[in-house]
Amino acid sequence: GGGYGHGGPPRGPPRGGPPPHQHEPDEMLCDGRRLQGMVTWFDVGKKYGFIANQSADRTGEDYFVHAADVLNKETLGPGDLVEFNLIRHRGRPKATKVSKRGDIGHAPAPAADEHAGPFIAPEGPLAGPPAAPGEQPAAPEPPG
């Protein structure tokens, strides 16, 4: 038996010469996916804050976010739910292209709703007229 191996050149962007800056260029993390997070702290005066990742694979991590990386110049505040891309900036993860969730327009996940509509009574008479109290004949006591 035996077949041909599926070897080949390693995938990835071709590396040219060294970058002109001193530090590495920003690297897109998580394949460029939009991550879900919640703002834990944001200082409007200092124009930066932190976002806690709520995505399943990296939950619990906090990422630096700068006001310049927020789309539409939105003001973030603690508790705001956001979506963002993650990049590695000078060796550290950093949120970019941050936008608030809720005004994006995708429908929320359907919640399990106990009130699934008005209660419809079964049609027709009920199982017989209710017995009026005190009209049942008393059961004779068995002889002792």
C-alpha positions in Angstrom: 0.0 0.0 0.0 1.1 3.5 0.8 0.0 6.8 -0.7 1.3 10.2 -1.2 1.7 12.5 1.8 -0.2 15.7 1.9 2.7 17.9 2.7 3.3 21.4 1.4 4.5 24.8 2.3 3.3 26.1 5.7 0.2 28.3 5.3 0.3 31.9 6.4 1.1 35.3 5.0 4.5 35.5 3.3 7.0 37.3 5.5 8.7 40.1 3.7 11.5 42.2 5.1 11.4 43.5 8.7 8.7 46.0 9.4 9.8 49.6 9.6 8.5 50.1 13.1 10.3 49.0 16.3 7.3 46.9 17.4 5.4 44.1 15.7 2.4 45.1 13.5 -1.0 44.6 15.0 -2.1 41.1 14.5 -5.8 40.2 14.2 -6.8 37.5 16.7 -9.7 35.0 16.7 -9.7 34.9 12.9 -11.2 38.3 12.8 -14.4 37.1 14.4 -16.6 39.6 16.3 -16.4 38.8 20.0 -19.1 39.6 22.6 -18.2 41.5 25.7 -19.3 43.8 28.4 -17.7 47.1 29.4 -16.4 46.7 32.9 -14.9 50.2 33.3 -14.5 53.2 31.0 -13.1 56.6 31.8 -14.5 59.2 29.4 -11.9 61.8 30.4 -9.0 59.5 29.9 -10.6 58.0 26.8 -10.0 54.4 27.6 -11.4 51.5 29.5 -11.7 47.7 29.6 -14.1 45.2 28.1 -14.7 41.7 29.7 -14.9 39.0 27.1 -18.2 37.1 27.2 -17.4 34.8 24.3 -17.4 31.1 25.2 -13.8 30.4 24.3 -12.0 33.2 26.1 -14.5 34.2 28.8 -13.1 36.1 31.8 -10.4 38.0 30.0 -10.3 41.8 30.1 -9.2 43.8 27.1 -8.0 47.3 26.8 -10.1 49.6 24.7 -9.4 53.1 23.6 -12.1 55.7 22.6 -10.5 55.9 19.2 -11.3 52.2 18.6 -15.1 52.7 19.3 -17.2 52.9 16.1 -19.5 55.9 15.6 -17.8 57.7 18.4 -20.2 56.1 20.9 -19.6 56.7 24.6 -19.1 53.5 26.5 -20.0 53.0 30.1 -19.9 50.1 32.6 -22.4 47.4 31.8 -22.7 48.3 28.1 -22.8 45.2 25.9 -20.5 45.4 23.0 -19.1 43.5 20.0 -15.5 44.0 19.0 -12.6 42.6 17.1 -9.5 41.6 19.0 -6.0 42.5 17.8 -2.6 42.0 19.4 -1.1 45.4 19.8 2.5 45.6 21.0 2.2 42.0 22.3 -1.0 42.6 24.2 -4.6 41.9 23.3 -6.7 45.0 22.5 -10.3 45.6 21.5 -10.9 47.4 18.2 -13.9 48.3 16.1 -16.0 48.3 19.2 -19.8 48.8 18.7 -22.6 48.6 21.2 -24.9 45.6 20.9 -28.6 46.1 20.8 -28.7 48.6 18.0 -27.2 46.1 15.5 -30.6 44.8 14.5 -30.2 41.0 14.9 -33.1 39.4 16.7 -32.5 38.3 20.2 -32.5 34.6 20.9 -36.1 33.3 21.5 -36.6 33.0 25.2 -38.6 30.2 26.7 -41.9 32.0 27.4 -44.4 30.5 29.9 -47.1 32.8 28.6 -47.4 31.3 25.2 -50.7 33.0 24.5 -54.2 33.4 26.0 -55.6 30.4 27.9 -58.4 28.8 25.9 -61.1 27.0 28.0 -62.2 23.7 26.6 -65.5 23.9 24.8 -68.7 22.2 25.9 -70.2 21.7 29.4 -68.1 20.7 32.2 -68.2 17.1 33.5 -71.6 17.4 35.2 -73.2 19.9 37.5 -71.4 20.5 40.8 -73.0 18.7 43.7 -74.8 21.1 46.0 -73.4 20.9 49.5 -75.5 19.0 52.0 -77.6 17.1 49.5 -75.7 13.9 49.5 -77.5 11.2 51.6 -75.5 10.4 54.7 -73.8 7.0 54.4 -75.4 4.6 56.9 -73.0 3.7 59.7 -72.1 0.0 59.7 -73.4 -1.9 62.6 -70.8 -2.2 65.3 
